[in-house]
């Protein structure tokens, strides 16, 4: 399965947007790179998502492009394809997006003799699910990403743990020191589609209740001017609540913060997937979408997620359609106190399990040292 019967040496991987979907490539792409060390993988995406690929394998090259300035339209994308082929001598393409923009690059690479494998978007299953003709869930997106690589003949193990597994965790000057006994919770109240966001006034009630606990610190995740303005009065109003939107930060800073957190409370958004990259539990509030749509965060615990059992859910795959009833009952009918109860229960359980795990590890280490001395 290679050009001119030679092993594949340079593989172009494409997922151009959006932030969450690009983040979901990492738990698939990193193991693929490590399992196939003799192949160079060139990951193509837009400029902002490209900066999230930290601590990447040696055979992974991340290339960003500017679709507005230099590579817009048919000719811009053909120019980009020509540049990529000239620079990297592409043998194959793993198209993890499968949209018109990537088709243009696919066509150019195929003309040059490269093998092409594309993401199965499962459109018939999507339509059947959101029109409630079936309850059959879509294949999880991580598995569909892996399928693209296996089509090209690559080993694609499902063994991702986190970005910094076994390595030194990143630090950041904007992340305060966490004191013993503190519980840190990241709350991400926004999404790329407003239709799947829990009402901010109800989320504020959640924040207010959590902030009453003396050892709970709340970090509000957001970016952009509108989110900064929306979060500012909430952070000022309650104790131990910090708005990260007020602080200019990069992905490395966010990874450093999330690595210290005990839980993330989030919508179905990019932050759910960023939590997966640092092995942090993301308790997700689902509204018009659902885990059946295939976009559950990697290794996340769906049983702890918050959602209402309603006949009209899911009504869209990505949450980009307005509520047909106009009242977003799938979100507004979730009581803030219900969320608080579940968050506290999960946080305390996670800390308890972590403490047990630490004690067990220490006991095993002591036993090993004793056994070594006896020998």
N, C-alpha and C positions, 0 to 999 in steps of 0.2 A: 504494500500500500504506500508507494512512494514514487516521486517523480524520477523517471529514468531508472526505476528499480533500485534506487539508492536510498539509504536510510534518511528519514526526515531529520534535517539539522536545524532549520530555521522556520519556526511556526508563528504566524501572525495570529494573535488572539484579539478579538474585538468585542467590547461592550462600551458603547459610547456614552450612555447616560442611563438612568438618572443616578444620583448619588447612592441610593440604597441598593439598586441593582448592580452597580459596580462593586460596592462593598461585598455583595454576595458572591462575587467571583473569587475572592481571596481564599475562603475555606476549601475551594475546589482547585484553584490554580497553584497554590503553594505546594500541596501534596503531589500534584501532577509534575511540577518542576523537579521536586526532590526524587520522585520515582523514575524520572527520565533524565538523568544528569547529562547525557550526551547530546541533548537537544537544547537549543536556545529558543526561548519563548519571548516574543515581542508583544507586550500588552499595549494596545492602542485605546485610548480613552480621552475625554476632554480634560482641560487643564486642571480644574479644581479637583475632580475625583482622583486624578493621577497622584496627588500628594498624599493619599491615604495609604499607599503601598509601602509600609515601613518594614524594616528587617526582612527584606525579601530574599529568596534563594539567589545564589550566584548566577544561575542561568536564566534569570528573569530580567528582561529589560522593559522598562515602562516608558512609553512614548506618548506625550500629550500633543494635542493639536487644537488650533483655534478655528472653529467652524465659521465664525463671523468674519474674521479679519483676512484669513489666507486660504481657507478651504471650503468656501461656501458654494453650493450648487454643483451641478454635474462636472464642470471643468475643474473646479477646485478640488473635488474628491478624486478625480482622475489624476490630477497633479500630485496629490498626496499619495495615491497608490503607486505612482511611478517612483516617487522619492523613496518610499518604503522598500520597494523591490530593489532599487539600485543600492540602497544602504545595507539591506539585510539578506538579499538573495532568497526570497521567501519560497519555501517548498510546499507549505500547506497553510490553510486558513481555518481557524476555529472561530466561527462566527457565533458569538454568544448573544447576539442582538437580533439579527434576522429582520432588518427593516430596510427601507429603500436606500438609505445612505450606505449601509454596509453591503448591499447588493452590488452597488457600483464598484466598490473595491474588490468584492468577490469576483466580479466579471473580469476585471483587469487581471487579477492574479490567476484566474483560470486560463485566460488567454496566454499568459506567460508559462503555463504548464503546471501550476500549483493545484494541489488537491483542496477541495472545499467541503467542509462539514458545517452544518447550520443547526442552530437551536430549533427544536420543535416547539412552536408556540401553542400547540394544542387548541387551536381556535374552535373546532367543533365542541370540545369538552368545555371550553370557557362559556360558549353560548348556552349550552345545555345546563350548566351550573347556575348561571345568573338568571336564567328564565325558569329555573326550578323544574326542569324536565327530568333532572336526575340529581341525586345527592353525591354522586361519585366525585371525590376530590381530584384536583389536577395533580399530576406528578410534581413533587416538590422541585422548585427551580434549581436547587443544588444538584439534584440527580439529573435533571435535564442538561445542566452544564457539563456534568461528568460524561453523559452520553455522547456529547459532541467530541470529546477527546478520545473516547473509546472507538468512535467511528473512524478516527484517523489511525487507530492501532496502538494508542498509548495506554499505559497502565494509569488508572485514575483512582487511587485508594481513597477511602472515606475515613481519614484518620487525623483531620485537623483538630488541634486543641486550642491554641491561641497564638497570637503573633509573637509573644515573647516566651514561649514554652522553654523552660530550662535555661533561660538567659536573663541577664540583668534587666529589671523593669525600668522603663524610662521615668525620669523625674522632670518636673517643670517648676519654674519660679513662680508661676501663678497658682499653683496648687498648694494650699496650706498644709501644715503638719497635722496628721490625724492622731489624736490622743487616744489612749487606751479607754475602751468602753464606749467610744462614740460610734454611732450608726450613721453612715453616709448614704443618702439616697439621691440619685440623679433623676430629675423629672424632665421629660421631654414632651411638652404639651402641644407642639405644632407638627404639621405634616405638609407635604408638598401639595396635597389636595385638601382644602378646607372642609370638604364634606365628610371626612373621616376623623376630624378632630373633636375630642371631648370639649364641651363648652368651657371656655376659660373661667367663667364665673363659678362653675361647679368645681373645676380643678383648683381654684383658689381656696375653696372650702376644704378640699383635701389637704392642701398645703398648710392651711391654718390649723387643722387638727393635728397633723404630724409635727408641726413646729411647737406644739404644747409639750411635747416630750423633751425633757432637758438634754438628753444625750443624742437627739436626732438633728443632723445637719442636712439641709436640702440645697441641692445645686440645680438651678433652673437652666436647662440647655436651650440655646437658641442662637440665631445669628441674623444679621440684617437689621435695618433700621426699624421696621415695623415690629419685629419681635422684641427688639431692645426696648422700645417704647412701651410695649404691652407688659413686659416683665418687670420693668423698673419699679412701679408703685407696689407691686406684690413683694418684691425683695425688701423694700424699705419698710413695709408695714409689719413684717413678722420677724421674730428673732431667729437667728441661725439659718437664714435663707439668703443664698447668694445667687445672683443672676450672672451666669457665665457670658451672657450676651453683652455685658458691659465691658468685658475684657477681651481685647483682641488676642485670638489664639489660633494655633494650628492644630492639625490632627494629633501631633505628638503630645501636645498639651492635654487634649481630650483623652487620649489613651492613658496618660499618666493619672488623670483624675479618675476615670472609670475603673482603673486598676485598683484604686483605693476604696471604691464604693461597694456597698453590700447589696445593692439592688438598683435597677433602673425601672422607673415607671414611665411608660411611653405609649404613644399611639403606634399604629402600624406605619413605621417611618424608617428613615435611614438610621436613626439612632438605635433602633432595635438591632440592626445588623452590626453597627459599631460595637455594641455591647457583646455580641457574639465573638467578635475578633479578640476581645480581651477576657473571654470566658466569664462574663458577668451575666447573671440572670436578668432578663428583661421581662417584666410583667407588662403585657401588652393589653391595651383597651381596644377591642375590635368593635367597629360599628358596621358600616355598609359592606366591608370586606370581611373575610374570615380566613382562618388557617387553611380551609379547604381550597382556597385560591392558589395555594402553592408557595406563598411568600413568607412562611414562618421563619424566624431567625434560626440560624444554624445551631443545633443542639439546645434550643430553647425548650422550656417546659410548658407545653400548651395547657396542661391541667391547671396551672396557676394563673392563666390568662383570664381576663374579665370580658365577658360577652353575654348577651341575652339571646335566649333561644326564641327566635322569631321567624315566622313563615316567609317574611320578605328578605331575609338575609341568606346569602350575600346578594346584593343587587348590582354589584359591579366588581370587576377583578382588581382594579387599581384605585377605586374610590373617587373617580373623577366625575361621577354623575350625581346630580342633586337628588334629594329624597323625593320619591313620587308622592309622598303624603305632605311634604313641606315642613315637617316638624322634627325630623331626625330623631325619632323616638328610640331608635336602637342605641343612641348615645345618651340622650337627655334623660331616659328612664333608668339609667344606672346611678344609683344613689352614691354621693360622695362618701358617706360613712361606710358603705359596703367596700369601696376601694381602700379606705384607710385600714379597715379590719384585715383585708387580705394582704396589704403591704406589710403591716406590722407582723402578722403571722409568718410571712415568708422571710422577712429580715431576721427575725429571732430564730427561726428554724435554720436558716443558712449559717448564722453565727454559731449556733449550737453544734451543727454538723461539722463545721470547720474546726471548732475547738476539739471535738472528738477525734477528728482526723489528725490534728496536730499532736494530741496526746498519744495516739496510737503510733504515729511515726516516731515520736521520741522514745516510746517504750521499745519499739523494734530496734532503734539505733542503740539504746542502752544494752539490750540483749545481745546484739551483734558484737559490741565492744567487750562485753563480759566473756562471750564465747571466744573471742580473739585472744584475750589475755590468758584464758585457761589453756589455749593451744600453745 
